[in-house]
Amino acid sequence: MRTPHDLELARLTKRYGDTVAVDGIDHVFAPGSYVCLLGPSGCGKSSTLRMVAGHESVTEGAIRLNGRDISALPPAKRGTAMMFQNYALFPHLSVKDNVAFSLRMKGIGKADRHARAMKLLELVDMAHLSERLPTQLSGGQQQRVALARALISEPEVLLLDEPLSALDPFLRVRMRGELKRLQRELGITFLHVTHGQDEALALADEVVVMNNAVIEQAGPAREVFNAPKTEFVARFMGGHNVVTLNGARHAIRSDAVRIGPDGLPATVSAVEYQGDRVAVTTNVQGQEPIIAVMSDAAFYATDINPGAHVRLSWDEGRLHRLRA
Ligand SMILES: Nc1ncnc2c1ncn2[C@@H]1O[C@H](COP(=O)(O)OP(=O)(O)OP(=O)(O)O)[C@@H](O)[C@H]1O
């Protein structure tokens, strides 16, 4: 549903000299949604985010928020705020003063700005460390402070550029949950750039997949994963095989490929144990290798080994025809 509070990109284009980083993209982001902008390195995601934030000029096109064109406004006047990958905290300021910084720039009195900073520090569970310096904090704690600092201007859209990439895998999963909780509590739009498929699937209400400066596919996370429209999306999201049937390309999820008594003859080339499941790679004449994923219990009930001759099948309904 479209409302006046949408963030809208209209024919948005960014060129750096001869390089087209963003090529006339159109998109409407629903208000209050968690959006992940996903794609390989160099596809144009950061340029898109930086244009929305106002840290990069727009070459052509427009960015509208609440129906007004914000593309020429300075960052602080847009209704957006950005959280950077490296957090960019001021090392000489306490946690509380870091969070209150933009209010100080606006001339808001000390008592007032500290009160507002403490409220946000409570929101991110950092109020007890408000007097510390950034160097006295862990990576995860610094990130919470950076979040509080970005949120103090009460943005309608929070922009996050690879916010979890500096964290170790354990903390990354924990902070992922925190970001989602925060977004729900605040009810504002989060636009989060990542090149991690798992991260996007775990977080996003809407996944926007970019490739070569354009949007390849956008939709609910489950839809983009289950029904990729292009070969690029099928391969990039992972978990799919691309097969050629009657001259047309189709995607089929690896866990929808059955190994059984009937179907396409195949030879097992590799078996990979993945903890709770096992990926069996097979060679089929006239196809690229096809991977079948099964539960470890199902796998160990068979005697499949590299070199085994097997047969592959799937339900027709699980095939998704790909755009040429
Ligand atoms: N300041 C710049 N000057 C010239 N070219 C640039 C500049 N910034 C980005 N580019 C180019 O624009 C294209 C898109 O870059 P962008 O940073 O938007 O991609 P990205 O998808 O965010 O990549 P990554 O995941 O590696 O950050 C790339 O080809 C990049 O080399």
The ligand as an SDF file (V2000), in Angstrom:
LIG
                    3D

 31 33  0  0  0  0  0  0  0  0999 V2000
   33.8020    8.1410   -5.0960 N   0  0  0  0  0  0  0  0  0  0  0  0
   33.8100    7.3190   -6.1630 C   0  0  0  0  0  0  0  0  0  0  0  0
   34.4700    7.6530   -7.2880 N   0  0  0  0  0  0  0  0  0  0  0  0
   34.4750    6.8540   -8.3640 C   0  0  0  0  0  0  0  0  0  0  0  0
   33.8170    5.6720   -8.4190 N   0  0  0  0  0  0  0  0  0  0  0  0
   33.1480    5.2700   -7.3380 C   0  0  0  0  0  0  0  0  0  0  0  0
   33.1020    6.0750   -6.1480 C   0  0  0  0  0  0  0  0  0  0  0  0
   32.3470    5.4260   -5.2310 N   0  0  0  0  0  0  0  0  0  0  0  0
   31.9460    4.2730   -5.8170 C   0  0  0  0  0  0  0  0  0  0  0  0
   32.4150    4.1770   -7.0790 N   0  0  0  0  0  0  0  0  0  0  0  0
   32.1500    3.0940   -8.0490 C   0  0  0  0  0  0  0  0  0  0  0  0
   30.7460    2.9650   -8.1990 O   0  0  0  0  0  0  0  0  0  0  0  0
   30.3520    1.5980   -8.2370 C   0  0  0  0  0  0  0  0  0  0  0  0
   29.3710    1.3030   -7.1240 C   0  0  0  0  0  0  0  0  0  0  0  0
   30.0240    1.4770   -5.8740 O   0  0  0  0  0  0  0  0  0  0  0  0
   29.2660    1.3230   -4.4630 P   0  0  0  0  0  0  0  0  0  0  0  0
   30.2250    1.6880   -3.3910 O   0  0  0  0  0  0  0  0  0  0  0  0
   27.9840    2.0270   -4.5140 O   0  0  0  0  0  0  0  0  0  0  0  0
   28.9950   -0.2520   -4.4580 O   0  0  0  0  0  0  0  0  0  0  0  0
   28.5980   -1.2150   -3.2650 P   0  0  0  0  0  0  0  0  0  0  0  0
   27.5710   -2.1310   -3.8440 O   0  0  0  0  0  0  0  0  0  0  0  0
   28.2160   -0.4740   -2.0740 O   0  0  0  0  0  0  0  0  0  0  0  0
   29.9440   -2.0050   -3.0330 O   0  0  0  0  0  0  0  0  0  0  0  0
   30.6270   -2.5220   -1.6620 P   0  0  0  0  0  0  0  0  0  0  0  0
   29.7700   -3.6420   -1.1530 O   0  0  0  0  0  0  0  0  0  0  0  0
   31.9720   -3.0000   -2.1290 O   0  0  0  0  0  0  0  0  0  0  0  0
   30.6970   -1.3480   -0.7400 O   0  0  0  0  0  0  0  0  0  0  0  0
   31.6440    0.7990   -8.1700 C   0  0  0  0  0  0  0  0  0  0  0  0
   32.0350    0.4790   -9.4770 O   0  0  0  0  0  0  0  0  0  0  0  0
   32.6240    1.7570   -7.5240 C   0  0  0  0  0  0  0  0  0  0  0  0
   33.9360    1.4770   -7.9360 O   0  0  0  0  0  0  0  0  0  0  0  0
  1  2  1  0
  2  3  1  0
  2  7  2  0
  3  4  2  0
  4  5  1  0
  5  6  2  0
  6  7  1  0
  6 10  1  0
  7  8  1  0
  8  9  2  0
  9 10  1  0
 10 11  1  0
 11 12  1  0
 11 30  1  0
 12 13  1  0
 13 14  1  0
 13 28  1  0
 14 15  1  0
 15 16  1  0
 16 17  2  0
 16 18  1  0
 16 19  1  0
 19 20  1  0
 20 21  2  0
 20 22  1  0
 20 23  1  0
 23 24  1  0
 24 25  2  0
 24 26  1  0
 24 27  1  0
 28 29  1  0
 28 30  1  0
 30 31  1  0
M  END
$$$$
